Amino acid sequence: MRVDELSPSPGSTKARKRVGRGIGGKGGKTAGAGTKGQQSRGRGKVARGFEGGQMPLKQRVPKLKGFNNPFRIEYSPVNLDQIAALGESSVSPEVLVAGGLVRSGTFVKVLGRGEIGTAVSVTAHAVSKSAEAAIVAAGGSVTLLPLPYKSGRPPVKGNQFTNR
């Protein structure tokens, strides 16, 4: 077999459609581009990023302003010295609200500033490693509360996905 004898398998290649050759067959007149409208005129293409006259996304997005994560979870910090000052044997978000350390309806994170001398049972949404180590070393225990969202993230504010 020689190079000049090579050819594609029968039926694997097909001649391209020759459009715009009169109304005698398919591909005449409008040549498959339909009637009227942007796609039928000229090349029928629009610039990349063109949104039909609407202000394009690349121009709507603010430049050099950083990024605001819509899924960020804001915690109210509470330190070990504040828990020790309460003098309670078990501390939960309700106790912290009653003690005036956090506002109601916020997520609580216990941080490791200060020292704790007595055994305290702490219930919070999050605890730092240093705080957990100090509480356990003092003979206390740590219980984590689950976040009230399925994915662990709050819903996006002002969005069509908030009702899910």
C-alpha positions in Angstrom: 0.0 0.0 0.0 1.3 3.5 -0.9 0.5 6.9 0.4 -1.5 7.8 -2.7 -3.8 4.8 -2.2 -4.9 5.9 1.3 -8.4 7.2 1.5 -11.1 7.6 4.3 -13.5 4.8 5.1 -16.6 4.9 2.9 -19.3 7.1 4.5 -16.9 8.7 7.0 -16.6 11.9 5.1 -19.3 14.1 3.7 -19.2 17.1 1.3 -19.9 20.4 3.0 -23.3 22.0 2.5 -23.1 24.7 -0.2 -25.7 27.3 0.8 -26.8 30.5 -0.9 -26.9 29.0 -4.4 -30.5 29.9 -5.3 -34.0 28.7 -4.3 -33.8 25.5 -6.3 -32.9 23.4 -3.2 -32.2 23.5 0.5 -30.0 26.3 1.7 -31.3 28.9 -0.8 -32.5 32.4 -0.1 -31.8 32.8 3.6 -29.2 30.1 3.5 -30.2 28.4 6.8 -29.9 31.6 8.8 -33.6 32.2 9.3 -35.6 35.3 8.6 -34.6 38.7 10.0 -32.8 39.3 13.3 -29.2 39.7 14.4 -28.2 36.1 13.6 -29.4 36.5 10.0 -27.5 39.6 9.1 -23.9 39.8 7.9 -21.7 37.4 9.9 -24.4 37.0 12.4 -21.9 37.3 15.3 -21.7 39.6 18.2 -18.6 40.7 20.2 -17.6 38.4 23.1 -19.3 39.6 26.2 -22.0 41.6 24.4 -25.3 41.4 26.2 -27.7 42.9 23.7 -27.1 46.4 24.8 -27.5 45.7 28.5 -24.4 46.9 30.5 -22.0 43.9 30.3 -21.0 42.0 33.4 -17.4 43.0 33.0 -18.5 46.7 33.3 -21.0 46.2 36.1 -18.5 44.5 38.4 -16.6 47.1 40.5 -12.9 47.2 39.9 -10.3 47.0 42.7 -12.8 46.8 45.5 -11.9 43.4 46.9 -14.4 40.6 47.4 -17.4 40.2 49.7 -18.0 36.6 50.4 -21.8 36.1 50.5 -21.4 32.8 52.5 -19.2 34.3 55.3 -20.4 33.3 58.8 -20.0 36.1 61.3 -19.2 34.9 64.9 -19.4 36.9 68.1 -16.1 36.3 69.9 -16.0 35.4 73.6 -12.7 34.8 75.4 -11.8 32.5 78.2 -11.3 35.4 80.7 -14.8 36.6 80.0 -16.2 33.1 80.6 -14.2 32.8 83.8 -15.6 36.2 84.9 -19.2 34.9 84.5 -18.6 32.3 87.3 -21.0 29.8 85.7 -20.5 26.1 85.6 -22.1 25.7 82.2 -21.9 28.3 79.5 -24.2 28.4 76.5 -25.2 31.2 74.0 -28.3 31.9 76.1 -26.1 32.4 79.2 -23.7 34.7 77.3 -26.7 36.8 76.0 -28.0 37.1 79.6 -24.5 38.1 80.8 -24.4 40.8 78.1 -21.4 39.4 76.3 -23.1 38.7 72.9 -26.3 39.7 71.2 -29.1 37.2 70.8 -29.3 35.5 67.5 -25.6 35.5 66.8 -23.1 32.6 66.4 -20.7 32.3 69.3 -17.0 31.4 68.9 -14.9 30.9 72.0 -11.3 32.2 71.7 -8.3 31.4 73.9 -7.3 34.8 75.5 -7.0 34.5 79.2 -7.0 31.6 81.6 -9.8 29.5 83.1 -9.3 27.8 86.4 -12.5 25.9 87.1 -14.2 23.1 85.2 -16.7 24.7 82.8 -19.1 23.0 80.3 -19.0 25.2 77.2 -21.6 25.0 74.4 -20.9 27.2 71.4 -21.0 27.3 67.6 -17.2 27.3 67.2 -14.2 27.0 69.5 -10.5 27.7 68.8 -8.0 25.0 69.4 -6.2 26.9 72.1 -9.5 27.6 73.9 -10.6 24.0 73.7 -7.3 22.7 75.0 -7.5 25.2 78.0 -11.1 24.2 78.8 -10.3 20.5 78.7 -7.2 20.9 80.7 -9.2 22.7 83.4 -11.5 19.6 83.6 -14.4 21.1 81.5 -16.0 20.0 78.3 -16.8 21.5 74.9 -19.9 20.9 72.9 -20.4 22.3 69.4 -23.8 23.5 68.3 -24.7 22.8 64.6 -25.2 25.8 62.3 -28.8 26.1 61.4 -28.2 25.8 57.6 -28.0 22.5 55.7 -24.7 23.3 54.0 -23.2 25.1 57.0 -23.5 28.4 55.2 -26.1 31.1 55.5 -28.3 31.9 52.5 -27.3 34.7 50.2 -29.1 37.9 51.2 -31.4 39.5 48.7 -31.3 36.5 46.3 -33.8 34.1 44.7 -32.2 31.2 46.6 -33.2 32.4 50.1 -36.4 30.4 50.2 -34.7 27.0 49.9 
